[in-house]
Amino acid sequence: MWQTSLPLIAILRGVTPDEVLDHAGALVDAGFDAIEVPLNSPDWALSVRRLVDAFGDRVLIGAGTVLRETDVDALVAAGGRLMVTPNTRPATIAHAVASGLQVAAGFATASEAFEALDAGAHALKLFPATTYGPGHVKALRAVLPPVPLFAVGGITPDNLGDYLRAGCTGAGLGGDLYRPGQDAGRTAALARGFVAACRAAA
């Protein structure tokens, strides 16, 4: 079962180990309790380890853009508990579930969604969400079981409510929340904006 209170996943793509705690602290202060560091970030495993050591008792920490079983093993070794994929690869999903991770599996079509769920995924990630739109979400909800469904890719405070009203549980937030090089103060301000938008749509 998916275990977070705020249905927003912070995506810190490109963050470095030296700055990750400052940005994560800003996110936690704003109310976030799920953070992923994508694998194409510098020394991602060290960032995950530092996040786990600092916030692992109250935040679901993990990695995104996970593509292979070896990536899953590296994530487990770093202490992460969350795996997020951009695609539907049943073998990777099943391996992550067997390794004790919470899994949000990327998908675009109904067929991919059911393949991910059959492999054991705990949540689904529509990606890239804005390519498909809220109407796609509404149509999918007619056939999907009541599993957590996150919109990821192009989600902003202005359109978040549209996806939530269409049937999404929440969203994964990337470039409109964090971009490499921005300071933690900006991350804090953007995080508060997303939390406000999420609560307003509830």
Buried (B, 14 or more C-beta within 10 A) or exposed (E): EBEBEBBBBBBBBBBBBEBBBBBBBBBBEBBBBBBBBBBEBBBBBBBBBBBBEBBBEEBBBBBBBBEEBEBBEBBBEBBBBBBBBBBBBBEBBBBBBEBEBBBBBBBBEBEBBBBBBEBBBBBBBBBBBBEBBBEBBBBBBEEBEEBBBBBBBBBBBEBBBBBBEBBBBBBBBBBBBBBEEBEBEBBBEBBBBBBBBBEEBE
